């Protein structure tokens, strides 16, 4: 696919690849992105941007003013954190840190935003202000909420904000964006079951938490199938069950954990309430104590229809209209850019690249050829939304 990416960005594409691979070899998980943040801040300062570090603990914000300060303000956001998992690609630039891997491509997102910042700093073909938001801790640790609580938009006011995510399920350079709910909100939960331990050969003298846990796992499956409106997409998954340490000992406790996903706050409230009610019922049925800790982790990500259409038009100029899809295709995965979109209007979009291995897989490989594409879309968003005045 031949795409009219920005020539000036293509000219330093090799440097972007080197930056991305350096990030990849030195991954840092949420709120530990000190090396990454320092590199990002150093690059922004080198290119003449006003640079602020320590926003939301390890976040970085760069501010770039166009040829005239008068005009709007556009926010562009990228996430910086890696995942706590091992990489199994054996690439020359593979992770050098055990149990740390950029298996979601955030190293690529950060590099794309750096590419856009460098180009816009060199050209300044816009009026107004561009704000580059490098966010920590997207992977369930609340990095967006941390930056917002640290006064992100009070300190760096934005009229609208945009973010992206790589997508190996799309063709290289293809873009998907649409208005309305685009990614699910998510809750994480932990359930503690406390019974009474005993000998495995004498279960009548115990209160078995494993039997209670097994019944709870089965009962939870009824929430989506029997309580949630079938027109509303929803997921409840138990992803952990821990109990016991011996063949002949009934343990005194069990622990379960999992996640709730939904596209409406109403459906999520229903699922939380039903989960807690089922836990109470299991406690009564099996004469054990059951405590459920349910935590709101991600908001529903809702794209503004207006700004999704803006992304579609701008992306069409970069990758071609035939490679841009605006058909609604909500994802049950979650993304904490949702919290920024609750504070400011904007849109989140997906950018395809070579490869078929999904994100969060130990064999995931990011396609460096897409770096100038993402950087070009980001840059064109600024130039399109903050055009130069005719008399400049």
HUPEDA-V626357 format. One record per residue. N is the residue number from 1. SS is DSSP state (H for helix, E for strand, L for the rest). PHI is phi in radians with two decimals (NA if undefined). D_LAST is the distance of its C-alpha to the last C-alpha in Angstrom with 2 decimals. Layout:
# HUPEDA-V626357
<<N/SS/PHI/D_LAST> <N/SS/PHI/D_LAST>>
This chain:
# HUPEDA-V626357
<<1/L/NA/35.37> <2/L/-1.65/32.38> <3/L/-2.27/29.06> <4/L/-1.41/25.46> <5/L/-1.18/24.67> <6/L/-1.28/21.67> <7/H/-0.98/22.75> <8/H/-1.12/21.38> <9/H/-1.32/23.47> <10/H/-1.01/26.41> <11/H/-1.13/26.31> <12/L/-1.98/27.33> <13/H/-1.06/29.50> <14/H/-1.10/32.62> <15/H/-1.17/31.43> <16/H/-1.09/30.80> <17/H/-1.06/34.33> <18/H/-1.11/35.77> <19/H/-1.11/34.20> <20/H/-1.06/35.46> <21/H/-1.21/38.93> <22/H/-1.18/39.16> <23/H/-1.00/38.47> <24/H/-1.11/41.03> <25/H/-1.27/43.68> <26/L/-2.23/43.31> <27/L/-1.27/43.09> <28/L/-2.35/43.23> <29/L/-1.46/44.21> <30/L/-0.92/42.90> <31/L/1.15/42.30> <32/L/-2.02/43.44> <33/L/-1.41/40.09> <34/H/-1.21/40.05> <35/H/-1.13/39.61> <36/H/-1.03/36.96> <37/H/-1.07/35.03> <38/H/-1.14/35.28> <39/H/-1.15/33.90> <40/H/-1.02/30.99> <41/H/-1.07/30.18> <42/H/-1.10/30.59> <43/H/-1.14/28.16> <44/H/-1.07/25.46> <45/H/-1.12/26.03> <46/H/-1.03/26.06> <47/L/-1.57/22.56> <48/L/1.57/21.27> <49/L/-1.49/21.42> <50/E/-1.20/23.01> <51/E/-2.14/26.36> <52/E/-2.23/29.19> <53/E/-1.93/32.60> <54/E/1.29/35.73> <55/E/-1.48/34.17> <56/L/1.13/37.07> <57/L/1.39/39.20> <58/L/-2.11/37.65> <59/E/-1.37/34.23> <60/E/-2.29/30.95> <61/E/-2.23/27.51> <62/E/-1.95/24.30> <63/E/-2.10/21.15> <64/E/-2.26/17.70> <65/E/-1.70/14.60> <66/L/-1.34/11.19> <67/L/-1.17/8.08> <68/L/-2.24/8.59> <69/L/-1.19/12.28> <70/L/-1.12/12.16> <71/L/2.38/13.11> <72/L/-1.42/16.27> <73/E/-2.30/18.38> <74/E/-1.93/19.91> <75/E/-1.77/23.19> <76/E/-2.13/24.55> <77/E/-2.17/28.21> <78/E/-2.36/30.72> <79/E/-1.70/34.37> <80/L/-2.03/36.04> <81/L/-1.47/39.80> <82/L/-1.78/42.57> <83/E/-1.87/45.87> <84/L/-1.44/49.32> <85/L/-2.61/50.86> <86/L/-1.55/51.94> <87/L/-1.62/50.20> <88/L/-2.26/52.39> <89/L/-1.63/50.15> <90/L/1.10/51.34> <91/L/-1.27/47.96> <92/L/-1.04/47.40> <93/L/-1.80/44.66> <94/L/-1.08/46.75> <95/L/-0.99/47.04> <96/L/-1.72/48.90> <97/L/-2.12/49.81> <98/L/-1.03/52.68> <99/L/1.02/51.96> <100/L/-2.47/48.21> <101/E/-2.73/46.19> <102/L/-1.38/42.68> <103/L/-1.48/44.40> <104/L/-2.09/41.62> <105/L/1.47/38.68> <106/H/-1.13/36.81> <107/H/-1.05/36.35> <108/H/-1.22/34.33> <109/H/-1.06/32.23> <110/H/-1.04/31.44> <111/H/-1.19/30.56> <112/H/-1.03/28.24> <113/H/-1.17/26.28> <114/H/-1.09/26.24> <115/H/-1.08/24.92> <116/H/-1.13/22.01> <117/H/-1.10/21.35> <118/H/-1.10/21.50> <119/H/-1.07/19.15> <120/H/-1.16/16.46> <121/H/-1.20/17.03> <122/H/-1.34/16.67> <123/H/-1.87/13.46> <124/L/0.85/11.63> <125/L/-1.48/9.81> <126/L/-2.77/9.86> <127/L/-1.90/9.38> <128/L/1.81/12.81> <129/E/-2.39/15.87> <130/E/-1.90/18.11> <131/E/-2.00/21.78> <132/E/-1.80/24.14> <133/E/-1.88/27.71> <134/E/-1.84/30.56> <135/E/-1.71/33.66> <136/L/-1.50/37.26> <137/L/0.92/40.45> <138/L/-1.36/39.55> <139/L/-1.35/43.02> <140/L/1.51/44.83> <141/L/-1.85/44.51> <142/L/1.46/41.91> <143/H/-1.13/38.88> <144/H/-1.13/36.41> <145/H/-1.12/38.63> <146/H/-1.14/38.88> <147/H/-1.16/35.12> <148/H/-1.13/34.93> <149/H/-1.14/37.91> <150/L/-1.51/36.16> <151/L/1.44/33.42> <152/H/-0.86/30.81> <153/H/-1.49/28.80> <154/H/-1.32/29.67> <155/H/-1.40/28.32> <156/L/-2.28/25.38> <157/L/-1.03/24.58> <158/L/-2.25/23.32> <159/L/-1.38/22.64> <160/E/-2.77/24.04> <161/E/-2.36/25.62> <162/E/-2.38/26.52> <163/E/-2.53/29.25> <164/E/-2.49/31.15> <165/E/-2.48/34.56> <166/E/-1.18/35.94> <167/E/-2.57/38.67> <168/L/-1.23/41.23> <169/L/-1.44/42.74> <170/L/-1.71/39.76> <171/L/-1.15/39.06> <172/L/-0.96/36.76> <173/L/1.47/33.15> <174/L/-1.31/34.22> <175/E/-2.17/32.55> <176/E/-2.09/34.37> <177/L/-2.71/32.81> <178/L/-2.75/34.17> <179/L/-1.44/34.18> <180/E/1.59/37.06> <181/E/-1.05/39.44> <182/E/-2.04/38.65> <183/E/-2.45/40.73> <184/L/-1.27/43.90> <185/E/-1.35/44.47> <186/E/-2.46/47.11> <187/E/-2.06/49.93> <188/E/-1.88/52.03> <189/E/-2.42/55.65> <190/E/-2.17/58.61> <191/E/-2.16/62.14> <192/E/-1.80/65.02> <193/E/-1.98/68.56> <194/E/-2.04/71.42> <195/L/-1.99/74.94> <196/E/-2.39/78.11> <197/L/-1.26/78.85> <198/E/-3.06/82.17> <199/E/-1.33/84.15> <200/L/-1.07/82.98> <201/L/-1.54/86.60> <202/L/-2.31/86.93> <203/H/-1.11/83.90> <204/H/-1.17/85.85> <205/H/-1.62/85.60> <206/L/-2.03/81.81> <207/E/-2.10/78.84> <208/L/-1.34/76.91> <209/H/-1.27/73.09> <210/H/-1.26/72.63> <211/H/-1.10/74.29> <212/H/-1.08/72.17> <213/H/-1.11/69.00> <214/H/-1.11/69.97> <215/H/-1.15/70.56> <216/H/-1.13/67.26> <217/H/-1.02/65.34> <218/H/-1.18/67.03> <219/H/-1.13/66.58> <220/H/-1.08/62.85> <221/L/-1.14/62.47> <222/H/-1.38/63.52> <223/H/-1.08/60.44> <224/H/-1.27/58.12> <225/H/-1.29/60.92> <226/H/-2.20/62.65> <227/L/-2.06/60.37> <228/L/-1.45/56.77> <229/L/-0.92/55.99> <230/L/-1.08/56.06> <231/L/-1.41/52.82> <232/L/-1.87/51.02> <233/L/-1.16/50.35> <234/E/-2.73/51.76> <235/E/-2.47/53.24> <236/E/-2.23/55.70> <237/E/-2.25/56.68> <238/E/-1.51/59.18> <239/E/-1.98/58.05> <240/E/-2.49/60.45> <241/E/-2.56/64.15> <242/E/-2.16/65.93> <243/E/-2.94/69.58> <244/L/1.37/72.77> <245/L/-2.60/73.87> <246/L/-2.58/77.37> <247/L/-1.25/79.45> <248/L/-2.06/82.00> <249/E/-2.21/80.02> <250/E/-1.40/78.46> <251/L/-1.29/75.49> <252/L/-1.69/74.88> <253/E/-2.64/71.18> <254/E/-2.48/68.52> <255/E/-2.31/64.74> <256/E/-2.13/62.42> <257/E/-2.60/58.65> <258/E/3.13/56.13> <259/E/-2.50/53.11> <260/E/-2.00/52.31> <261/E/-2.31/49.38> <262/E/-2.86/48.26> <263/L/-1.81/45.37> <264/L/-2.42/46.25> <265/H/-1.12/47.14> <266/H/-1.10/50.25> <267/H/-1.13/51.56> <268/H/-1.18/50.93> <269/H/-1.08/52.81> <270/H/-1.03/55.66> <271/H/-1.17/55.91> <272/H/-1.08/55.92> <273/H/-1.09/58.64> <274/H/-1.18/60.73> <275/H/-1.07/60.49> <276/H/-1.15/61.78> <277/H/-1.15/64.50> <278/H/-1.11/65.68> <279/H/-1.06/65.88> <280/H/-1.13/68.03> <281/H/-1.16/70.22> <282/H/-1.12/70.71> <283/H/-1.04/71.70> <284/H/-1.19/74.34> <285/H/-1.14/75.57> <286/H/-1.86/76.13> <287/L/0.98/76.91> <288/L/-2.25/74.15> <289/E/-1.67/71.24> <290/E/-2.26/67.80> <291/E/-2.13/64.60> <292/E/-1.92/61.21> <293/E/-1.93/57.96> <294/E/-1.94/55.06> <295/E/-2.16/51.51> <296/E/-1.32/48.22> <297/E/-1.84/46.00> <298/E/-2.19/43.20> <299/L/-1.39/41.79> <300/L/-1.16/41.35> <301/E/-1.51/37.91> <302/E/-2.09/36.39> <303/E/-1.45/33.15> <304/L/-1.14/31.21> <305/H/-1.04/31.51> <306/H/-1.06/27.95> <307/H/-1.38/26.54> <308/H/-1.12/29.08> <309/H/-1.14/27.83> <310/H/-1.11/24.24> <311/H/-1.04/25.62> <312/H/-1.05/27.65> <313/H/-1.16/24.76> <314/H/-1.16/22.64> <315/H/-1.10/25.80> <316/H/-1.06/26.70> <317/H/-1.21/23.63> <318/H/-1.61/24.85> <319/H/-1.89/28.63> <320/L/1.65/29.21> <321/H/-1.02/30.25> <322/H/-1.19/33.89> <323/H/-1.84/33.67> <324/E/-2.01/32.40> <325/E/-1.93/35.11> <326/L/-2.02/34.69> <327/L/-1.24/38.46> <328/L/-1.03/39.58> <329/L/-2.58/41.54> <330/L/-1.01/41.92> <331/E/-1.91/43.17> <332/L/-1.40/46.00> <333/L/-1.21/44.48> <334/L/-2.22/42.54> <335/L/-2.72/39.28> <336/L/-1.43/38.35> <337/H/-1.04/34.66> <338/H/-0.92/36.38> <339/H/-1.21/36.45> <340/H/-1.20/32.70> <341/H/-1.26/32.40> <342/H/-1.30/34.85> <343/H/-1.52/32.59> <344/L/-2.43/29.24> <345/L/-1.22/28.58> <346/E/2.92/27.66> <347/E/-2.72/29.40> <348/E/-2.11/31.41> <349/E/-2.39/31.87> <350/E/-1.99/34.12> <351/E/-2.17/33.38> <352/E/-1.37/36.31> <353/L/-2.64/37.56> <354/L/-1.06/40.61> <355/L/1.94/43.88> <356/L/-2.12/46.17> <357/L/-1.25/47.36> <358/L/-1.24/46.15> <359/L/-1.14/44.45> <360/L/1.19/46.90> <361/L/-1.82/49.28> <362/L/-1.10/50.51> <363/L/-1.80/49.74> <364/L/-1.05/46.11> <365/L/-2.24/43.80> <366/L/-1.41/40.01> <367/L/-1.63/38.35> <368/H/-1.14/35.86> <369/H/-1.14/34.47> <370/H/-1.57/32.69> <371/H/-1.00/30.67> <372/H/-1.18/27.63> <373/H/-1.20/27.91> <374/H/-1.08/27.76> <375/H/-1.09/24.98> <376/H/-1.18/22.92> <377/H/-1.11/23.62> <378/H/-0.99/22.69> <379/H/-1.13/19.35> <380/H/-1.17/18.54> <381/H/-1.05/19.54> <382/H/-1.15/16.83> <383/H/-1.16/14.06> <384/H/-1.33/15.67> <385/H/-1.44/16.29> <386/L/-2.20/13.05> <387/L/-1.18/10.44> <388/L/-1.15/6.69> <389/L/-1.17/5.61> <390/L/-1.02/5.61> <391/L/-1.58/3.83> <392/L/-1.69/0.00>>
